[in-house]
């Protein structure tokens, strides 16, 4: 079986980046949140994390249940959050969640592309 492309390089590929933005917007909107911020993302890992982190902070202030719904929709669970939090004690919970969202959304796109091209 062919290997999956590296998730960390997915953000640097223009076609995958556009699909990533669409997937991110779709999942935010599917959770009843505004996903328009995804349209303005720059193709830079750090800036994407910061924008997602700001959105997570907004959601936390408004309704934690919305955040729970978003994480469920994206397929991120408490175990993943706890594990990464323990590995990165210096990071805030919003930074942890943002990174998990970025990785999971890229993973979804890369897996779809991998099997579409089979």
Secondary structure as a PSIPRED ss2 file (coil, helix, strand):
# PSIPRED VFORMAT (PSIPRED V4.0)

   1 X C   1.000  0.000  0.000
   2 X C   1.000  0.000  0.000
   3 X C   1.000  0.000  0.000
   4 X C   1.000  0.000  0.000
   5 X C   1.000  0.000  0.000
   6 X C   1.000  0.000  0.000
   7 X H   0.000  1.000  0.000
   8 X H   0.000  1.000  0.000
   9 X H   0.000  1.000  0.000
  10 X H   0.000  1.000  0.000
  11 X C   1.000  0.000  0.000
  12 X C   1.000  0.000  0.000
  13 X C   1.000  0.000  0.000
  14 X H   0.000  1.000  0.000
  15 X H   0.000  1.000  0.000
  16 X H   0.000  1.000  0.000
  17 X H   0.000  1.000  0.000
  18 X H   0.000  1.000  0.000
  19 X H   0.000  1.000  0.000
  20 X H   0.000  1.000  0.000
  21 X H   0.000  1.000  0.000
  22 X H   0.000  1.000  0.000
  23 X H   0.000  1.000  0.000
  24 X H   0.000  1.000  0.000
  25 X H   0.000  1.000  0.000
  26 X H   0.000  1.000  0.000
  27 X H   0.000  1.000  0.000
  28 X H   0.000  1.000  0.000
  29 X H   0.000  1.000  0.000
  30 X H   0.000  1.000  0.000
  31 X C   1.000  0.000  0.000
  32 X C   1.000  0.000  0.000
  33 X C   1.000  0.000  0.000
  34 X C   1.000  0.000  0.000
  35 X C   1.000  0.000  0.000
  36 X H   0.000  1.000  0.000
  37 X H   0.000  1.000  0.000
  38 X H   0.000  1.000  0.000
  39 X H   0.000  1.000  0.000
  40 X H   0.000  1.000  0.000
  41 X C   1.000  0.000  0.000
  42 X C   1.000  0.000  0.000
  43 X C   1.000  0.000  0.000
  44 X C   1.000  0.000  0.000
  45 X H   0.000  1.000  0.000
  46 X H   0.000  1.000  0.000
  47 X H   0.000  1.000  0.000
  48 X H   0.000  1.000  0.000
  49 X H   0.000  1.000  0.000
  50 X H   0.000  1.000  0.000
  51 X H   0.000  1.000  0.000
  52 X H   0.000  1.000  0.000
  53 X H   0.000  1.000  0.000
  54 X H   0.000  1.000  0.000
  55 X H   0.000  1.000  0.000
  56 X H   0.000  1.000  0.000
  57 X H   0.000  1.000  0.000
  58 X H   0.000  1.000  0.000
  59 X H   0.000  1.000  0.000
  60 X H   0.000  1.000  0.000
  61 X H   0.000  1.000  0.000
  62 X H   0.000  1.000  0.000
  63 X C   1.000  0.000  0.000
  64 X H   0.000  1.000  0.000
  65 X H   0.000  1.000  0.000
  66 X H   0.000  1.000  0.000
  67 X H   0.000  1.000  0.000
  68 X H   0.000  1.000  0.000
  69 X H   0.000  1.000  0.000
  70 X H   0.000  1.000  0.000
  71 X H   0.000  1.000  0.000
  72 X H   0.000  1.000  0.000
  73 X H   0.000  1.000  0.000
  74 X H   0.000  1.000  0.000
  75 X C   1.000  0.000  0.000
  76 X C   1.000  0.000  0.000
  77 X C   1.000  0.000  0.000
  78 X H   0.000  1.000  0.000
  79 X H   0.000  1.000  0.000
  80 X H   0.000  1.000  0.000
  81 X H   0.000  1.000  0.000
  82 X H   0.000  1.000  0.000
  83 X H   0.000  1.000  0.000
  84 X H   0.000  1.000  0.000
  85 X H   0.000  1.000  0.000
  86 X H   0.000  1.000  0.000
  87 X H   0.000  1.000  0.000
  88 X C   1.000  0.000  0.000
  89 X C   1.000  0.000  0.000
  90 X C   1.000  0.000  0.000
  91 X C   1.000  0.000  0.000
  92 X C   1.000  0.000  0.000
  93 X H   0.000  1.000  0.000
  94 X H   0.000  1.000  0.000
  95 X H   0.000  1.000  0.000
  96 X H   0.000  1.000  0.000
  97 X H   0.000  1.000  0.000
  98 X H   0.000  1.000  0.000
  99 X H   0.000  1.000  0.000
 100 X H   0.000  1.000  0.000
 101 X H   0.000  1.000  0.000
 102 X H   0.000  1.000  0.000
 103 X H   0.000  1.000  0.000
 104 X H   0.000  1.000  0.000
 105 X H   0.000  1.000  0.000
 106 X H   0.000  1.000  0.000
 107 X H   0.000  1.000  0.000
 108 X H   0.000  1.000  0.000
 109 X H   0.000  1.000  0.000
 110 X H   0.000  1.000  0.000
 111 X H   0.000  1.000  0.000
 112 X H   0.000  1.000  0.000
 113 X H   0.000  1.000  0.000
 114 X H   0.000  1.000  0.000
 115 X H   0.000  1.000  0.000
 116 X H   0.000  1.000  0.000
 117 X C   1.000  0.000  0.000
 118 X C   1.000  0.000  0.000
